Amino acid sequence: MLVDSPPEERAAALAAPPGRGGTRAAGLVLSTAVLVLVALASIAIGAKELSLAQVWHGLFQDSGTYGDVVVGERLSRTVLGLLAGAALGLSGAVLQALTRNPLAEPGILGINAGASAAVVTAITYFGVTSLSGYVWFAFLGAAAVGALVWFLGGSRGATPVRLALVGTAISAALYGYLQAVMIMDDAALGRMRFWTVGSLASATQGTVAQVLPFLGAGTVLALLLARPLNAVAMGDDTARALGADLNRTRALAMLAATVLSGAATAACGPIAFVGLMVPHVVRSFTGPDLRWILPYATVLSPVLLLGADVVGRIVARPAELQVGVVTAVLGGPVFILLVRRRRTTRL
């Protein structure tokens, strides 16, 4: 069973020895370089291979040729992958700190279920068929469920266990509703089948523009919560002794996680595993300090998401596997291996 680390242990871990901060900073720079390479690969690799010269030409000297058009389409896909990956990783890290559970991710608070239920409702009862319509319904569904979880689980004083239990119960109810509607409506089943897998294939500049303000605001809020969440993760009594406002910090953390994962899910569909694994892996070499976990998760989560998207294009040429399938197939066994090879990192 996962338990909280004693406050003394956590405080000692947060006080990094001299020189470790420089190592972490260097690692973050290296991670950013890897992200740039993966982003270039995402633009260059697909049904039509492009050289670096063609990618450069399409990015900076667009003349309307076929290659330049392909670069433009893949650029929108890559930018959305960068944004959605960062959002999923950040929301997972915030929720893991909020619930004091290193295996938490956006689904544990019902956010993915809320987005999915809203999309199937839009398709079945409002006749929405476009991605631009899905985005707003999915985001509103995620936000509504996030608010409901906070109201039911935090109205008398939020606790990690109460929030997780309420989120799990709401998720079960919403997924039951979703399955019932899809069984009764074949058209909804057909349209939802693609969206629920999770994909970057339908990315456009319009999609990016719609979710960018939410992802930007959620990212800033999550990064600003690093210090308060460090205090909250030490335990309620220790956090109060340090002057932390528990309910305010938890409410803002819920808001940040809901905005981030809701916007990412709205644009790409529910993509599992990214928000679960990346913060867990990052914690294994940064320690429990969220001032480092959150920036690392922001950089490395898009590496995983874009890397999985590139793999999906390679293994099924000339077609492709959706990124949600690849992250589940590749990520599950890797995560099990990590858990078996080392003790689950405590929060």
DAVENCOR-V860513 format. One record per residue. N is the residue number from 1. BURIAL is + if it has 24 or more other ideal C-beta (glycine too) atoms within 12 Angstrom, else -. D_LAST is the distance of its C-alpha to the last C-alpha in Angstrom with 1 decimal. Layout:
# DAVENCOR-V860513
N_BURIAL_D_LAST ; N_BURIAL_D_LAST
This chain:
# DAVENCOR-V860513
1_-_12.8 ; 2_-_9.1 ; 3_-_8.2 ; 4_+_6.2 ; 5_+_6.3 ; 6_-_9.7 ; 7_+_10.3 ; 8_-_12.6 ; 9_-_10.3 ; 10_+_7.9 ; 11_-_11.3 ; 12_-_12.8 ; 13_+_10.5 ; 14_+_11.2 ; 15_-_14.8 ; 16_-_15.7 ; 17_-_18.8 ; 18_-_22.1 ; 19_-_22.7 ; 20_-_19.2 ; 21_-_19.3 ; 22_-_22.6 ; 23_-_21.2 ; 24_+_18.5 ; 25_-_21.3 ; 26_-_23.6 ; 27_-_21.1 ; 28_+_20.8 ; 29_-_24.6 ; 30_-_25.0 ; 31_+_22.7 ; 32_-_25.0 ; 33_-_28.0 ; 34_-_26.8 ; 35_+_26.3 ; 36_-_29.9 ; 37_-_31.3 ; 38_+_29.7 ; 39_+_31.0 ; 40_+_34.5 ; 41_+_34.3 ; 42_+_33.6 ; 43_+_36.7 ; 44_+_38.9 ; 45_+_38.2 ; 46_+_39.5 ; 47_-_42.7 ; 48_-_44.5 ; 49_-_43.4 ; 50_+_43.6 ; 51_-_44.0 ; 52_-_42.2 ; 53_-_45.6 ; 54_+_45.7 ; 55_+_42.2 ; 56_-_43.1 ; 57_+_46.4 ; 58_+_44.8 ; 59_+_42.2 ; 60_-_44.6 ; 61_-_48.2 ; 62_-_48.1 ; 63_-_51.7 ; 64_-_51.2 ; 65_-_51.7 ; 66_-_50.1 ; 67_+_47.6 ; 68_-_46.7 ; 69_-_46.2 ; 70_+_43.9 ; 71_+_41.8 ; 72_+_41.7 ; 73_+_40.5 ; 74_+_37.8 ; 75_+_36.7 ; 76_+_35.9 ; 77_+_34.0 ; 78_+_32.1 ; 79_+_31.3 ; 80_+_30.1 ; 81_+_27.8 ; 82_+_26.4 ; 83_+_25.8 ; 84_+_24.5 ; 85_+_22.2 ; 86_+_20.7 ; 87_+_20.5 ; 88_+_18.8 ; 89_+_16.1 ; 90_+_15.5 ; 91_+_15.5 ; 92_+_13.1 ; 93_+_10.5 ; 94_+_11.4 ; 95_+_11.4 ; 96_+_7.9 ; 97_+_6.9 ; 98_+_9.9 ; 99_+_9.5 ; 100_+_5.9 ; 101_+_6.9 ; 102_+_6.6 ; 103_+_10.3 ; 104_+_11.3 ; 105_+_14.1 ; 106_+_17.1 ; 107_+_19.0 ; 108_+_16.8 ; 109_+_18.3 ; 110_+_21.7 ; 111_+_22.2 ; 112_+_23.6 ; 113_+_25.7 ; 114_+_27.1 ; 115_+_28.1 ; 116_+_29.7 ; 117_+_31.6 ; 118_+_32.9 ; 119_+_34.2 ; 120_+_36.0 ; 121_+_37.5 ; 122_+_38.7 ; 123_+_40.3 ; 124_+_41.9 ; 125_-_43.1 ; 126_-_43.4 ; 127_-_44.6 ; 128_+_42.1 ; 129_-_42.3 ; 130_-_41.1 ; 131_+_37.7 ; 132_-_38.2 ; 133_+_38.5 ; 134_+_35.5 ; 135_+_33.3 ; 136_+_34.1 ; 137_+_34.0 ; 138_+_30.7 ; 139_+_29.2 ; 140_+_30.8 ; 141_+_29.6 ; 142_+_26.0 ; 143_+_26.3 ; 144_+_28.2 ; 145_+_25.6 ; 146_+_22.8 ; 147_+_25.1 ; 148_+_26.0 ; 149_+_22.4 ; 150_+_21.8 ; 151_-_25.3 ; 152_+_24.9 ; 153_+_21.3 ; 154_+_21.2 ; 155_-_24.9 ; 156_-_24.5 ; 157_-_21.2 ; 158_+_18.3 ; 159_-_15.4 ; 160_+_12.6 ; 161_-_14.6 ; 162_+_17.8 ; 163_+_17.1 ; 164_+_15.9 ; 165_-_19.0 ; 166_+_21.3 ; 167_+_20.3 ; 168_+_20.8 ; 169_-_24.1 ; 170_+_25.3 ; 171_+_24.5 ; 172_-_26.5 ; 173_-_29.4 ; 174_+_29.5 ; 175_+_29.5 ; 176_-_32.3 ; 177_+_34.2 ; 178_+_33.7 ; 179_-_35.0 ; 180_-_37.9 ; 181_+_39.0 ; 182_+_38.8 ; 183_-_40.8 ; 184_-_43.5 ; 185_-_43.7 ; 186_-_44.3 ; 187_-_44.3 ; 188_+_40.8 ; 189_-_39.7 ; 190_-_41.1 ; 191_+_39.7 ; 192_+_36.2 ; 193_-_36.0 ; 194_-_35.6 ; 195_+_33.3 ; 196_+_30.8 ; 197_+_30.4 ; 198_+_29.0 ; 199_+_31.1 ; 200_+_31.9 ; 201_+_35.6 ; 202_+_36.8 ; 203_+_35.4 ; 204_+_37.9 ; 205_-_38.2 ; 206_-_38.5 ; 207_+_35.2 ; 208_+_33.4 ; 209_-_35.2 ; 210_+_34.3 ; 211_+_30.5 ; 212_+_30.3 ; 213_-_30.4 ; 214_+_27.6 ; 215_+_25.4 ; 216_-_26.2 ; 217_-_25.6 ; 218_+_22.2 ; 219_+_21.1 ; 220_-_22.3 ; 221_+_20.6 ; 222_+_17.2 ; 223_+_17.5 ; 224_-_18.8 ; 225_+_15.8 ; 226_+_13.4 ; 227_-_14.2 ; 228_+_14.3 ; 229_+_10.9 ; 230_+_9.5 ; 231_+_11.4 ; 232_+_10.7 ; 233_+_6.9 ; 234_+_8.4 ; 235_+_10.4 ; 236_+_13.7 ; 237_-_15.9 ; 238_+_14.4 ; 239_+_14.3 ; 240_-_17.9 ; 241_-_18.9 ; 242_+_17.8 ; 243_-_20.0 ; 244_+_17.6 ; 245_-_19.3 ; 246_+_16.8 ; 247_+_19.2 ; 248_-_20.2 ; 249_+_16.8 ; 250_+_15.9 ; 251_+_19.4 ; 252_+_19.2 ; 253_+_15.9 ; 254_+_17.7 ; 255_+_20.8 ; 256_+_19.3 ; 257_+_17.6 ; 258_+_20.9 ; 259_+_23.1 ; 260_+_21.4 ; 261_+_21.1 ; 262_+_24.4 ; 263_+_26.3 ; 264_+_25.1 ; 265_+_25.9 ; 266_+_29.2 ; 267_+_30.3 ; 268_+_29.3 ; 269_+_28.7 ; 270_+_25.5 ; 271_+_23.9 ; 272_+_21.3 ; 273_+_18.6 ; 274_+_18.3 ; 275_+_15.6 ; 276_+_13.7 ; 277_+_14.2 ; 278_+_14.4 ; 279_+_10.9 ; 280_+_9.6 ; 281_+_12.4 ; 282_+_12.1 ; 283_+_8.6 ; 284_-_10.5 ; 285_-_13.0 ; 286_+_11.8 ; 287_+_8.8 ; 288_+_6.0 ; 289_+_9.1 ; 290_+_10.0 ; 291_+_13.6 ; 292_+_13.6 ; 293_+_11.3 ; 294_+_13.6 ; 295_+_16.9 ; 296_+_16.1 ; 297_+_15.3 ; 298_+_18.5 ; 299_+_20.5 ; 300_+_19.4 ; 301_+_19.2 ; 302_+_22.9 ; 303_+_23.6 ; 304_+_22.4 ; 305_+_24.3 ; 306_+_27.5 ; 307_+_27.5 ; 308_+_27.4 ; 309_+_30.2 ; 310_+_32.3 ; 311_+_32.0 ; 312_+_33.1 ; 313_+_36.1 ; 314_-_37.1 ; 315_-_36.9 ; 316_-_39.0 ; 317_-_41.6 ; 318_-_43.6 ; 319_-_41.4 ; 320_+_37.6 ; 321_+_34.5 ; 322_+_32.3 ; 323_+_29.0 ; 324_+_27.2 ; 325_+_28.9 ; 326_+_28.1 ; 327_+_24.3 ; 328_+_24.3 ; 329_-_26.7 ; 330_+_25.2 ; 331_+_21.5 ; 332_-_21.3 ; 333_-_22.5 ; 334_-_20.6 ; 335_+_17.3 ; 336_-_18.5 ; 337_-_19.6 ; 338_+_16.3 ; 339_-_14.6 ; 340_-_17.7 ; 341_-_18.0 ; 342_-_14.7 ; 343_-_12.1 ; 344_-_9.4 ; 345_+_6.5 ; 346_+_3.8 ; 347_+_0.0
